């Protein structure tokens, strides 16, 4: 009797392992585009450290700006993450933006739902107006970043 149960249990275990190959890769590495057309081109190392480039289609100067991205991903079946962008374009240098959020699989589309805080350089007298907040929804679209590292892995 016990031998008769082993075969169905083994088949069930193999089915579960086989089905796990269909689950999304819960990894932020790749190119992500938000609702305004801005892109985050993210590489990730084995410990979950994120590095990359962020290009914003919207800015206070009315043109595309870009910055260096660094952050962390905490691995799970729907990972949480945080990253910061140090803006490098001359017209917005001295500003930083931080995002924190979670990755979801919505209708078979990998999505990052994130809140952000933008801090502009300011004087102490104008401190009250130097921080802005908002929400972004990013979707994975590798064709828009133009990265040479399509696999998303960090190189040396």
One Martini backbone bead per residue (centre of mass of N, CA, C, O) as a GRO file, in nm:
protein
  156
    1UNK     BB    1   0.058   0.062  -0.022
    2UNK     BB    2   0.296   0.261   0.006
    3UNK     BB    3   0.395   0.226  -0.293
    4UNK     BB    4   0.125   0.343  -0.419
    5UNK     BB    5   0.176   0.644  -0.298
    6UNK     BB    6   0.450   0.727  -0.421
    7UNK     BB    7   0.378   0.788  -0.715
    8UNK     BB    8   0.174   1.025  -0.674
    9UNK     BB    9   0.370   1.198  -0.502
   10UNK     BB   10   0.590   1.226  -0.719
   11UNK     BB   11   0.411   1.357  -0.936
   12UNK     BB   12   0.332   1.602  -0.768
   13UNK     BB   13   0.618   1.711  -0.720
   14UNK     BB   14   0.687   1.744  -1.023
   15UNK     BB   15   0.457   1.941  -1.087
   16UNK     BB   16   0.548   2.167  -0.897
   17UNK     BB   17   0.830   2.208  -1.017
   18UNK     BB   18   0.734   2.261  -1.309
   19UNK     BB   19   0.547   2.509  -1.240
   20UNK     BB   20   0.773   2.702  -1.132
   21UNK     BB   21   0.880   2.781  -1.425
   22UNK     BB   22   0.617   2.982  -1.475
   23UNK     BB   23   0.714   3.182  -1.297
   24UNK     BB   24   0.817   3.471  -1.223
   25UNK     BB   25   1.084   3.681  -1.218
   26UNK     BB   26   1.193   3.805  -0.904
   27UNK     BB   27   1.343   4.063  -1.075
   28UNK     BB   28   1.463   4.395  -1.135
   29UNK     BB   29   1.610   4.327  -1.370
   30UNK     BB   30   1.608   4.581  -1.611
   31UNK     BB   31   1.348   4.738  -1.788
   32UNK     BB   32   1.161   5.030  -1.683
   33UNK     BB   33   0.830   5.177  -1.728
   34UNK     BB   34   0.640   5.445  -1.685
   35UNK     BB   35   0.353   5.646  -1.725
   36UNK     BB   36   0.569   5.885  -1.850
   37UNK     BB   37   0.839   5.729  -1.987
   38UNK     BB   38   1.024   5.649  -1.778
   39UNK     BB   39   1.355   5.501  -1.700
   40UNK     BB   40   1.479   5.186  -1.556
   41UNK     BB   41   1.812   5.061  -1.555
   42UNK     BB   42   1.865   4.739  -1.411
   43UNK     BB   43   2.098   4.599  -1.192
   44UNK     BB   44   2.185   4.275  -1.029
   45UNK     BB   45   2.304   4.113  -0.769
   46UNK     BB   46   2.314   3.837  -0.555
   47UNK     BB   47   2.236   4.042  -0.295
   48UNK     BB   48   2.032   4.282  -0.421
   49UNK     BB   49   2.194   4.492  -0.564
   50UNK     BB   50   2.138   4.806  -0.713
   51UNK     BB   51   2.207   4.925  -1.055
   52UNK     BB   52   2.197   5.237  -1.261
   53UNK     BB   53   1.958   5.406  -1.478
   54UNK     BB   54   1.783   5.720  -1.493
   55UNK     BB   55   1.508   5.841  -1.707
   56UNK     BB   56   1.345   6.148  -1.728
   57UNK     BB   57   1.073   6.301  -1.899
   58UNK     BB   58   1.042   6.471  -1.635
   59UNK     BB   59   1.083   6.825  -1.535
   60UNK     BB   60   1.159   7.144  -1.419
   61UNK     BB   61   1.317   7.201  -1.716
   62UNK     BB   62   1.158   7.045  -1.965
   63UNK     BB   63   1.356   6.788  -1.967
   64UNK     BB   64   1.556   6.540  -1.992
   65UNK     BB   65   1.680   6.335  -1.724
   66UNK     BB   66   1.961   6.204  -1.528
   67UNK     BB   67   2.072   5.908  -1.326
   68UNK     BB   68   2.191   5.740  -1.053
   69UNK     BB   69   2.135   5.401  -0.944
   70UNK     BB   70   2.049   5.278  -0.608
   71UNK     BB   71   1.992   4.956  -0.423
   72UNK     BB   72   1.725   4.727  -0.307
   73UNK     BB   73   1.638   4.375  -0.289
   74UNK     BB   74   1.385   4.172  -0.151
   75UNK     BB   75   1.343   3.845  -0.142
   76UNK     BB   76   1.047   3.708  -0.295
   77UNK     BB   77   0.742   3.654  -0.441
   78UNK     BB   78   0.709   3.986  -0.368
   79UNK     BB   79   0.916   4.220  -0.384
   80UNK     BB   80   1.094   4.450  -0.218
   81UNK     BB   81   1.201   4.803  -0.252
   82UNK     BB   82   1.490   5.031  -0.298
   83UNK     BB   83   1.569   5.359  -0.449
   84UNK     BB   84   1.822   5.588  -0.570
   85UNK     BB   85   1.857   5.916  -0.729
   86UNK     BB   86   2.129   6.080  -0.871
   87UNK     BB   87   2.140   6.367  -1.024
   88UNK     BB   88   2.347   6.454  -1.330
   89UNK     BB   89   2.215   6.671  -1.453
   90UNK     BB   90   2.296   6.991  -1.438
   91UNK     BB   91   2.000   7.126  -1.385
   92UNK     BB   92   1.958   6.888  -1.122
   93UNK     BB   93   2.181   6.909  -0.952
   94UNK     BB   94   2.125   6.822  -0.601
   95UNK     BB   95   1.923   6.593  -0.651
   96UNK     BB   96   1.683   6.355  -0.507
   97UNK     BB   97   1.540   6.020  -0.545
   98UNK     BB   98   1.295   5.807  -0.388
   99UNK     BB   99   1.207   5.456  -0.388
  100UNK     BB  100   0.919   5.255  -0.281
  101UNK     BB  101   0.824   4.896  -0.306
  102UNK     BB  102   0.648   4.656  -0.522
  103UNK     BB  103   0.623   4.344  -0.676
  104UNK     BB  104   0.404   4.243  -0.946
  105UNK     BB  105   0.157   4.017  -1.091
  106UNK     BB  106  -0.039   4.163  -1.351
  107UNK     BB  107  -0.174   4.006  -1.590
  108UNK     BB  108   0.119   3.897  -1.678
  109UNK     BB  109   0.253   4.170  -1.550
  110UNK     BB  110   0.524   4.328  -1.457
  111UNK     BB  111   0.513   4.526  -1.149
  112UNK     BB  112   0.582   4.854  -1.012
  113UNK     BB  113   0.497   4.980  -0.695
  114UNK     BB  114   0.555   5.335  -0.617
  115UNK     BB  115   0.702   5.560  -0.404
  116UNK     BB  116   0.799   5.915  -0.392
  117UNK     BB  117   1.092   6.133  -0.328
  118UNK     BB  118   1.175   6.474  -0.385
  119UNK     BB  119   1.492   6.648  -0.353
  120UNK     BB  120   1.577   6.973  -0.345
  121UNK     BB  121   1.769   7.222  -0.359
  122UNK     BB  122   1.796   7.448  -0.070
  123UNK     BB  123   1.702   7.672   0.144
  124UNK     BB  124   1.605   7.730   0.464
  125UNK     BB  125   1.368   7.929   0.379
  126UNK     BB  126   1.266   7.694   0.145
  127UNK     BB  127   1.216   7.401   0.268
  128UNK     BB  128   0.902   7.342   0.235
  129UNK     BB  129   0.939   7.319  -0.110
  130UNK     BB  130   1.171   7.069  -0.158
  131UNK     BB  131   0.935   6.844  -0.141
  132UNK     BB  132   0.817   6.563  -0.324
  133UNK     BB  133   0.535   6.356  -0.419
  134UNK     BB  134   0.454   6.008  -0.534
  135UNK     BB  135   0.351   5.788  -0.805
  136UNK     BB  136   0.445   5.467  -0.949
  137UNK     BB  137   0.418   5.268  -1.257
  138UNK     BB  138   0.590   4.985  -1.357
  139UNK     BB  139   0.711   4.832  -1.659
  140UNK     BB  140   0.835   4.582  -1.845
  141UNK     BB  141   1.075   4.712  -2.114
  142UNK     BB  142   1.360   4.631  -2.280
  143UNK     BB  143   1.345   4.808  -2.556
  144UNK     BB  144   1.389   5.119  -2.420
  145UNK     BB  145   1.697   5.139  -2.295
  146UNK     BB  146   1.957   5.035  -2.456
  147UNK     BB  147   2.114   4.803  -2.329
  148UNK     BB  148   2.402   4.596  -2.311
  149UNK     BB  149   2.255   4.452  -2.042
  150UNK     BB  150   1.996   4.244  -2.079
  151UNK     BB  151   2.026   4.045  -1.821
  152UNK     BB  152   2.098   4.245  -1.557
  153UNK     BB  153   2.381   4.201  -1.484
  154UNK     BB  154   2.653   4.258  -1.303
  155UNK     BB  155   2.949   4.381  -1.362
  156UNK     BB  156   3.295   4.445  -1.289
   0.00000   0.00000   0.00000
